[in-house]
Amino acid sequence: MLTFASALENKPHAVGRRRFILGAVLLAGGAALAAVRTSGYDVPEARAATLLALSPWQLVVVEHAARRICAPDRDDDPSIPTADDVDVAGFVDLYVARLPDELRTDVLALFGYVEHVAPLRVGLASRFTRLPPEDQDRVLAAMESSSVDLLRGGFAGLKSLAFMGYYRDPRTWKILGYAGPWVGRPAKGWW
């Protein structure tokens, strides 16, 4: 009588081959999924060619997150620049490029989390950049109020990057009533 144990004794490589095939299928499936999940981002070629640390899909994630984090309180005030007007994502790309390798890897992983995993945690099946603004706000709010320290810290880091990129521009200072630094101040002031 042929039992499972006797089959293993007679064919010691059968299980090894099955595991290898299963592993290869999982690896290929994961690679295909990664290719699909990181494609379909509309970034002009000229812009993509200037990126230092971010891939085009990561740039789009940062743009979307910055638009929500730095959204103006007064939508009807055209004097308030947007995150796109001051190129927050360009600042983040340069900043991340200057980070030590290990920290850069962590920050880039955060962008992947925001894009692909964070929406799932609030019950949304789409990637972050395809969500309407109100759902993007829900995703970011869930990270900010998470009971998981790492997620709250990730949100705090993302928010800090967005604000550093936004408020470095003199056009944003008037919103805060900040007259700008004295060093290098133009005779007529910054605004």
MARPA-747803 format. One record per residue: residue in one letter; x, y, z of N, C-alpha, C, O, CB in turn. Coordinates in steps of 0.02 Angstrom, whole numbers, padded with zeros to 5 digits, always signed. Glycine has a CB too. Example, Ala and Ser with C-alpha at 12.3 -4.5 7.8 and 13.67 -1.06 7.14 Angstrom:
BEGIN
a+00660-00284+00390+00615-00225+00390+00660-00165+00390+00712-00166+00423+00565-00224+00452
s+00642-00112+00354+00684-00053+00357+00645+00002+00394+00670+00057+00402+00704-00030+00286
***
This chain:
BEGIN
m+00042-00059+00000+00000+00000+00000+00045+00062+00000+00093+00066+00038-00048+00000+00061
l+00027+00109-00043+00066+00171-00049+00036+00223-00003-00022+00242-00010+00067+00196-00123
t+00075+00246+00044+00054+00298+00089+00092+00362+00073+00139+00361+00034+00064+00278+00163
f+00071+00417+00103+00105+00480+00092+00178+00475+00114+00223+00500+00080+00070+00537+00130
a+00190+00444+00171+00258+00437+00197+00301+00396+00150+00359+00413+00137+00258+00404+00267
s+00273+00341+00123+00313+00300+00078+00326+00337+00012+00378+00327-00019+00278+00234+00064
a+00278+00378-00009+00288+00417-00070+00345+00467-00060+00385+00478-00106+00224+00454-00090
l+00349+00496-00002+00404+00542+00012+00471+00507+00012+00521+00534-00011+00393+00577+00079
e+00472+00446+00039+00534+00407+00041+00557+00389-00029+00617+00391-00044+00526+00344+00083
n+00510+00372-00073+00527+00352-00141+00543+00412-00186+00582+00405-00233+00471+00312-00172
k+00514+00470-00172+00525+00529-00213+00543+00588-00167+00501+00631-00153+00463+00546-00255
p+00606+00590-00145+00624+00642-00098+00622+00713-00128+00618+00762-00090+00693+00629-00071
h+00625+00719-00193+00627+00785-00224+00558+00812-00242+00552+00869-00262+00669+00784-00285
a+00506+00770-00235+00439+00791-00254+00415+00852-00214+00389+00899-00243+00390+00733-00245
v+00424+00851-00150+00403+00907-00109+00446+00967-00123+00421+01023-00127+00406+00889-00034
g+00510+00958-00132+00555+01013-00147+00536+01048-00212+00537+01109-00216+00625+00988-00152
r+00518+01009-00263+00498+01038-00327+00432+01075-00320+00424+01129-00349+00491+00983-00381
r+00386+01048-00282+00322+01082-00271+00332+01149-00236+00303+01199-00255+00274+01037-00231
r+00373+01147-00185+00387+01210-00150+00422+01260-00195+00407+01320-00193+00430+01197-00088
f+00467+01235-00236+00502+01280-00283+00453+01311-00332+00454+01371-00344+00557+01242-00321
i+00409+01269-00360+00360+01294-00408+00312+01343-00374+00297+01395-00403+00320+01235-00439
l+00289+01326-00315+00245+01371-00278+00281+01438-00263+00252+01491-00271+00222+01338-00212
g+00342+01434-00242+00382+01494-00229+00391+01535-00292+00385+01597-00290+00449+01476-00200
a+00405+01503-00347+00414+01538-00411+00349+01572-00432+00350+01629-00456+00438+01490-00466
v+00294+01538-00424+00229+01566-00442+00213+01627-00398+00190+01678-00422+00173+01513-00436
l+00225+01620-00333+00213+01675-00287+00259+01735-00303+00236+01792-00301+00224+01653-00215
l+00321+01721-00318+00368+01774-00335+00347+01810-00399+00346+01871-00402+00438+01746-00343
a+00329+01771-00451+00306+01800-00514+00242+01840-00504+00234+01894-00531+00296+01746-00567
g+00196+01812-00464+00134+01847-00450+00146+01912-00412+00115+01963-00426+00087+01803-00410
g+00191+01909-00364+00208+01969-00326+00240+02022-00370+00224+02081-00364+00255+01953-00269
a+00284+02001-00415+00317+02048-00461+00265+02079-00508+00267+02139-00522+00372+02012-00501
a+00219+02037-00533+00167+02063-00577+00122+02112-00540+00104+02165-00567+00125+02005-00606
l+00104+02095-00479+00062+02140-00439+00098+02206-00425+00068+02260-00430+00043+02106-00372
a+00162+02202-00409+00201+02263-00397+00205+02306-00460+00200+02367-00457+00273+02246-00374
a+00213+02273-00518+00216+02311-00581+00149+02346-00595+00148+02403-00617+00234+02264-00639
v+00094+02311-00582+00028+02341-00593+00016+02397-00543-00009+02450-00561-00027+02287-00587
r+00033+02385-00480+00019+02434-00427+00062+02497-00433+00045+02549-00405+00029+02403-00359
t+00118+02493-00468+00162+02552-00475+00162+02578-00547+00208+02614-00566+00234+02534-00454
s+00111+02562-00585+00104+02588-00653+00041+02631-00658-00001+02630-00612+00103+02531-00706
g+00035+02666-00713-00025+02707-00723-00022+02775-00691-00074+02807-00680-00084+02670-00698
y+00037+02799-00675+00046+02865-00645+00065+02914-00699+00111+02901-00738+00099+02864-00588
d+00031+02970-00703+00042+03019-00756+00092+03071-00732+00074+03119-00697-00024+03052-00777
v+00155+03061-00751+00208+03109-00735+00242+03127-00801+00267+03083-00836+00260+03079-00683
p+00244+03192-00818+00278+03211-00880+00350+03185-00882+00385+03185-00831+00277+03287-00889
e+00372+03164-00940+00440+03136-00946+00493+03185-00922+00542+03164-00890+00454+03116-01019
a+00484+03248-00938+00534+03298-00917+00538+03301-00840+00593+03308-00813+00516+03368-00945
r+00482+03296-00807+00481+03297-00734+00512+03233-00706+00552+03235-00660+00409+03305-00707
a+00494+03176-00735+00520+03111-00712+00596+03109-00719+00630+03079-00678+00489+03054-00751
a+00622+03141-00771+00695+03140-00783+00733+03180-00731+00793+03170-00722+00709+03168-00852
t+00700+03225-00696+00734+03267-00646+00732+03238-00576+00764+03264-00530+00703+03336-00645
l+00695+03183-00566+00688+03155-00499+00755+03128-00473+00792+03096-00509+00636+03100-00498
l+00768+03142-00409+00831+03121-00378+00824+03058-00336+00866+03014-00338+00859+03177-00336
a+00770+03054-00297+00760+02998-00251+00694+02962-00262+00689+02901-00252+00765+03022-00180
l+00644+02999-00282+00577+02970-00290+00569+02940-00359+00597+02965-00408+00524+03023-00277
s+00531+02887-00363+00510+02860-00428+00448+02901-00448+00419+02935-00406+00494+02782-00425
p+00428+02898-00511+00369+02937-00532+00307+02922-00490+00270+02969-00473+00353+02924-00604
w+00294+02859-00472+00234+02845-00433+00240+02874-00363+00190+02895-00334+00222+02769-00429
q+00300+02875-00334+00309+02903-00268+00299+02979-00270+00271+03008-00223+00379+02887-00240
l+00320+03011-00324+00309+03083-00332+00234+03098-00332+00213+03146-00300+00341+03108-00398
v+00195+03058-00366+00123+03068-00369+00092+03059-00299+00047+03096-00280+00090+03020-00420
v+00115+03010-00262+00090+02999-00194+00104+03061-00151+00060+03084-00115+00123+02936-00162
v+00165+03087-00155+00183+03146-00116+00141+03206-00138+00118+03245-00096+00259+03162-00124
e+00131+03214-00203+00089+03270-00226+00019+03265-00197-00008+03315-00172+00085+03270-00304
h-00011+03207-00199-00079+03198-00173-00082+03209-00097-00127+03242-00072-00106+03129-00191
a-00034+03180-00062-00033+03189+00011-00022+03262+00030-00055+03288+00075+00022+03145+00043
a+00023+03296-00005+00037+03367+00009-00024+03410-00005-00038+03458+00032+00096+03391-00032
r-00061+03394-00058-00122+03432-00072-00173+03428-00015-00207+03477-00001-00154+03407-00137
r-00177+03371+00017-00224+03363+00072-00196+03393+00137-00232+03426+00173-00241+03289+00082
i-00133+03382+00151-00103+03406+00213-00097+03483+00212-00108+03515+00264-00033+03375+00223
c-00082+03512+00155-00073+03584+00149-00133+03618+00116-00126+03673+00088-00009+03600+00109
a-00191+03587+00118-00251+03616+00087-00268+03682+00121-00266+03686+00182-00311+03566+00092
p-00283+03732+00081-00300+03797+00112-00365+03794+00151-00412+03758+00134-00305+03851+00058
d-00368+03833+00205-00429+03837+00245-00482+03879+00210-00542+03871+00221-00413+03867+00314
r-00459+03925+00166-00505+03969+00130-00499+03954+00055-00455+03982+00022-00490+04045+00145
d-00542+03912+00030-00539+03893-00041-00551+03951-00088-00528+03950-00145-00590+03838-00055
d-00586+04002-00064-00605+04058-00107-00551+04113-00109-00563+04165-00139-00670+04087-00084
d-00494+04102-00079-00441+04152-00077-00385+04133-00125-00344+04089-00110-00412+04160-00005
p-00383+04166-00184-00333+04148-00234-00262+04169-00216-00214+04149-00250-00352+04180-00300
s-00254+04208-00163-00186+04228-00142-00149+04172-00105-00089+04176-00095-00189+04290-00099
i-00186+04121-00085-00155+04065-00049-00128+04015-00100-00167+03985-00137-00206+04031+00001
p-00063+04005-00102-00035+03958-00150-00051+03886-00130-00058+03870-00071+00041+03967-00157
t-00056+03843-00179-00068+03772-00167-00001+03736-00157+00052+03764-00169-00108+03740-00225
a-00005+03674-00135+00055+03633-00128+00089+03623-00196+00150+03618-00200+00038+03565-00097
d+00049+03621-00249+00077+03615-00316+00112+03680-00337+00164+03679-00370+00023+03596-00367
d+00082+03738-00319+00111+03803-00337+00182+03810-00309+00226+03838-00343+00068+03860-00311
v+00194+03785-00249+00260+03793-00218+00303+03729-00226+00359+03726-00199+00252+03809-00143
d+00278+03681-00263+00314+03618-00279+00339+03582-00217+00399+03569-00209+00373+03633-00325
v+00292+03566-00173+00309+03528-00113+00341+03461-00131+00390+03441-00100+00246+03516-00071
a+00315+03428-00182+00342+03363-00201+00415+03368-00225+00455+03324-00212+00299+03331-00256
g+00431+03422-00261+00500+03433-00282+00547+03442-00223+00603+03417-00223+00504+03494-00328
f+00523+03479-00173+00562+03487-00112+00573+03420-00078+00629+03405-00057+00528+03536-00064
v+00520+03380-00072+00525+03315-00039+00574+03270-00076+00614+03235-00044+00456+03281-00034
d+00573+03271-00142+00620+03231-00181+00692+03250-00165+00733+03207-00152+00606+03240-00257
l+00706+03314-00164+00774+03338-00147+00793+03321-00076+00849+03299-00062+00779+03414-00158
y+00747+03330-00030+00760+03315+00041+00775+03241+00051+00823+03223+00085+00700+03337+00084
v+00733+03198+00022+00742+03126+00029+00807+03103-00003+00840+03057+00022+00682+03089-00001
a+00827+03135-00058+00889+03117-00092+00950+03129-00047+01001+03096-00054+00897+03156-00157
r+00944+03176-00001+01000+03194+00043+01001+03153+00108+01048+03160+00148+00997+03267+00060
l+00952+03111+00119+00949+03071+00180+00999+03013+00176+01016+02990+00121+00878+03044+00191
p+01022+02988+00233+01062+02927+00234+01021+02869+00204+00960+02869+00209+01087+02910+00306
d+01055+02821+00174+01021+02766+00139+00967+02732+00180+00912+02721+00154+01072+02715+00117
e+00982+02715+00242+00933+02678+00283+00871+02720+00295+00815+02693+00291+00965+02658+00350
l+00879+02783+00310+00821+02826+00322+00783+02838+00257+00721+02840+00258+00844+02893+00353
r+00818+02847+00202+00786+02856+00137+00742+02795+00121+00685+02803+00098+00839+02866+00081
t+00768+02735+00134+00729+02674+00122+00665+02674+00163+00612+02655+00138+00771+02612+00139
d+00669+02696+00226+00610+02698+00269+00559+02749+00243+00499+02735+00243+00631+02717+00341
v+00582+02807+00222+00536+02859+00197+00501+02835+00133+00441+02845+00125+00573+02925+00185
l+00539+02804+00089+00509+02779+00027+00459+02723+00042+00408+02717+00008+00564+02754-00021
a+00474+02682+00091+00426+02630+00112+00363+02662+00140+00308+02635+00129+00458+02583+00165
l+00369+02717+00175+00310+02753+00200+00265+02775+00142+00204+02769+00147+00332+02814+00242
f+00295+02800+00089+00255+02821+00031+00218+02761+00001+00160+02767-00020+00299+02854-00022
g+00250+02703+00000+00217+02642-00024+00160+02622+00021+00108+02601-00002+00267+02585-00029
y+00171+02629+00087+00117+02613+00135+00057+02659+00124+00000+02636+00120+00144+02620+00208
v+00070+02724+00118+00016+02772+00108-00023+02755+00044-00084+02758+00044+00043+02844+00105
e+00011+02738-00008-00021+02725-00072-00061+02660-00073-00117+02658-00097+00030+02724-00127
h-00031+02606-00048-00060+02540-00059-00094+02508+00002-00142+02471-00006-00008+02495-00083
v-00070+02522+00062-00095+02487+00121-00142+02530+00163-00194+02506+00186-00037+02463+00163
a-00125+02592+00173-00166+02636+00217-00239+02640+00195-00282+02638+00239-00136+02705+00218
p-00254+02644+00131-00326+02645+00112-00362+02581+00133-00420+02583+00153-00333+02654+00037
l-00328+02524+00129-00359+02460+00148-00377+02461+00222-00427+02431+00242-00312+02402+00133
r-00337+02494+00262-00349+02495+00335-00413+02533+00354-00438+02525+00409-00289+02526+00370
v-00438+02576+00308-00500+02611+00322-00557+02585+00277-00609+02617+00272-00491+02687+00311
g-00546+02527+00246-00599+02495+00207-00606+02518+00136-00658+02508+00105-00662+02505+00241
l-00553+02548+00108-00555+02571+00039-00510+02527-00004-00453+02513+00015-00533+02646+00034
a-00536+02504-00060-00499+02456-00102-00454+02489-00154-00414+02455-00186-00547+02411-00136
s-00458+02554-00162-00418+02589-00212-00353+02614-00183-00346+02622-00123-00458+02647-00242
r-00305+02628-00227-00243+02659-00203-00258+02732-00183-00305+02762-00208-00187+02655-00257
f-00216+02759-00140-00225+02826-00112-00234+02878-00166-00279+02921-00161-00166+02844-00068
t-00193+02877-00218-00194+02929-00269-00255+02927-00313-00268+02974-00350-00132+02924-00312
r-00294+02874-00310-00356+02869-00350-00418+02885-00308-00474+02885-00334-00363+02799-00379
l-00409+02899-00245-00465+02915-00201-00485+02988-00208-00443+03030-00223-00447+02899-00128
p-00550+03003-00198-00570+03074-00195-00540+03107-00133-00523+03073-00085-00648+03081-00196
p-00535+03173-00134-00503+03208-00077-00531+03191-00008-00492+03184+00039-00510+03282-00087
e-00596+03183-00002-00624+03168+00064-00603+03099+00089-00594+03090+00149-00701+03172+00062
d-00594+03051+00044-00569+02985+00065-00495+02987+00080-00471+02952+00125-00584+02933+00010
q-00458+03028+00043-00386+03037+00059-00380+03067+00129-00336+03047+00167-00351+03083+00006
d-00423+03114+00146-00423+03143+00213-00436+03089+00266-00404+03089+00318-00475+03199+00219
r-00483+03043+00252-00498+02988+00298-00437+02944+00309-00422+02924+00365-00556+02946+00272
v-00401+02929+00255-00342+02887+00260-00289+02920+00303-00260+02890+00348-00313+02871+00190
l-00276+02984+00289-00225+03020+00327-00246+03029+00400-00205+03024+00445-00212+03089+00296
a-00310+03043+00412-00334+03051+00481-00328+02985+00519-00312+02985+00579-00408+03074+00481
a-00339+02929+00485-00332+02864+00518-00259+02851+00537-00246+02823+00590-00358+02808+00472
m-00213+02871+00495-00142+02864+00512-00125+02909+00572-00091+02887+00618-00097+02882+00452
e-00149+02970+00570-00134+03019+00623-00160+02996+00691-00128+03008+00742-00163+03087+00605
s-00218+02963+00692-00248+02943+00756-00240+02869+00771-00272+02843+00816-00321+02961+00755
s-00198+02835+00733-00189+02763+00741-00163+02745+00812-00128+02785+00843-00140+02736+00689
s-00182+02687+00835-00156+02663+00899-00086+02634+00891-00053+02618+00940-00203+02610+00929
v-00064+02627+00829+00003+02601+00814+00052+02659+00811+00046+02703+00767+00003+02560+00747
d+00100+02660+00856+00148+02715+00860+00183+02728+00793+00193+02785+00774+00200+02700+00914
l+00203+02675+00760+00239+02681+00697+00198+02717+00644+00225+02757+00605+00260+02612+00671
l+00133+02704+00642+00090+02738+00593+00081+02812+00610+00082+02855+00566+00022+02703+00589
r+00071+02826+00675+00066+02897+00695+00131+02933+00680+00131+02990+00657+00050+02902+00770
g+00188+02900+00693+00253+02931+00678+00263+02940+00603+00291+02990+00582+00309+02888+00706
g+00240+02892+00564+00244+02899+00491+00204+02958+00466+00227+02996+00424+00219+02835+00457
f+00143+02966+00493+00103+03024+00474+00137+03088+00495+00139+03136+00456+00033+03019+00506
a+00164+03090+00555+00198+03150+00579+00257+03168+00533+00269+03226+00518+00224+03141+00652
g+00294+03118+00511+00349+03129+00465+00325+03155+00398+00354+03201+00370+00389+03066+00455
l+00272+03126+00372+00243+03148+00308+00218+03220+00313+00229+03260+00268+00186+03101+00287
k+00185+03235+00368+00159+03302+00380+00217+03352+00385+00214+03407+00358+00116+03304+00444
s+00270+03333+00420+00329+03377+00427+00361+03390+00359+00378+03447+00344+00380+03346+00474
l+00369+03338+00318+00397+03348+00251+00354+03395+00210+00379+03440+00176+00404+03280+00215
a+00287+03385+00213+00242+03428+00175+00246+03501+00198+00249+03546+00157+00170+03402+00180
f+00246+03511+00264+00249+03580+00290+00316+03613+00277+00319+03672+00261+00234+03580+00364
m+00371+03575+00282+00437+03604+00266+00438+03626+00193+00464+03679+00177+00494+03553+00279
g+00409+03585+00149+00407+03602+00079+00362+03660+00064+00376+03701+00020+00386+03543+00038
y+00307+03665+00100+00258+03718+00087+00281+03785+00116+00281+03835+00080+00191+03699+00117
y+00298+03786+00179+00312+03850+00212+00382+03876+00201+00401+03927+00230+00300+03842+00286
r+00422+03844+00159+00487+03871+00141+00479+03927+00089+00525+03967+00079+00533+03816+00114
d+00422+03930+00057+00410+03977+00003+00382+04043+00031+00334+04042+00069+00360+03948-00049
p+00413+04100+00014+00390+04164+00040+00316+04180+00026+00285+04218+00063+00432+04219+00012
r+00287+04150-00026+00217+04163-00041+00170+04136+00013+00113+04157+00018+00198+04133-00108
t+00195+04090+00054+00153+04060+00106+00158+04097+00172+00117+04086+00217+00172+03987+00116
w+00206+04140+00179+00218+04173+00244+00162+04221+00264+00146+04227+00323+00283+04210+00241
k+00132+04254+00215+00080+04303+00230+00020+04269+00265-00013+04299+00307+00057+04338+00166
i+00007+04206+00246-00048+04169+00277-00040+04167+00352-00089+04170+00390-00052+04097+00248
l+00022+04161+00374+00038+04155+00446+00049+04222+00480+00054+04227+00541+00099+04112+00456
g+00053+04276+00439+00070+04341+00467+00145+04347+00481+00166+04391+00518+00031+04353+00531
y+00184+04303+00451+00257+04304+00460+00288+04350+00408+00276+04342+00349+00287+04232+00455
a+00326+04398+00430+00356+04447+00385+00420+04421+00352+00448+04456+00310+00371+04511+00423
g+00442+04362+00371+00502+04334+00339+00565+04350+00378+00564+04393+00422+00508+04358+00268
p+00619+04317+00361+00683+04329+00396+00711+04398+00380+00699+04426+00327+00733+04275+00377
w+00750+04424+00427+00783+04489+00417+00842+04482+00371+00857+04529+00333+00804+04518+00484
v+00876+04426+00374+00935+04416+00332+00913+04409+00259+00871+04368+00242+00975+04353+00355
g+00942+04451+00217+00927+04449+00145+00859+04478+00127+00835+04467+00072+00931+04379+00122
r+00829+04514+00173+00762+04542+00161+00765+04595+00107+00807+04640+00110+00731+04570+00226
p+00720+04591+00057+00716+04645+00008+00694+04711+00041+00660+04710+00092+00668+04626-00050
a+00712+04767+00012+00695+04832+00040+00619+04840+00049+00597+04870+00098+00721+04888-00004
k+00579+04813+00004+00506+04819+00010+00475+04763+00051+00414+04760+00058+00474+04819-00060
g+00517+04719+00079+00491+04663+00119+00479+04602+00075+00486+04605+00014+00428+04683+00155
w+00461+04548+00107+00450+04485+00070+00382+04483+00038+00372+04449-00013+00459+04426+00117
w+00334+04518+00066+00267+04518+00037+00232+04584+00047+00175+04592+00026+00225+04463+00067
***
